[in-house]
Amino acid sequence: MAFFARDSEATLPVWSASQGYPGDGVYREFHRDLGWDLPEEQLT
């Protein structure tokens, strides 16, 4: 059996939707598909 500790304060800036990069509008939402964001002309 192995245990791995996780530092909550170090994790917060990375994964928090309110404080971390996923919550920043500059970064893409990883669930979104680029095919829905681009104009049709750029997809071909």
ABEGO torsion letter per residue (X at the ends): XBBBBBBAAAAAAAABAAABAAABAABBBAABBAAAABBAAAAX
